[in-house]
């Protein structure tokens, strides 16, 4: 999977999604005020340097899920290689807010990510309705 294919998947699967781009990142929103994205794709180290996104072709997909889902993926593991490709892990900065991330997901990993994107979209939609 490349970043463009993932962006296309998100916007076609969730047609009400709006996007914004800034600082080497694409933000995916379902609230018109664009306050809280449910997913982002980051392609540069402008936001943080944990994943070394300045490597050629490397990008990070970030997904804001619920607490239970986050904990089911992270478990009790406390150390993570934030530069590792194709591995679901907590976001290096926003993990405390239940964001997961994956660098350059393979097709198989992206299949595991699809339900996470749906959950992130639903979590964001509930937040917007409130």
Secondary structure, DSSP 8 states (H G I E B T S, - for coil): --HHHHHHHHHHHSTT-EEEEETTEEEEESSTT--S-SEEEE-STTS-STT-TTSTT--EEEEE--HHHHHHHHTT-----TT-BT--EE-TTTGGGTEEEEES--HHHHHHHHHHHHHHHHHHHHHHH-
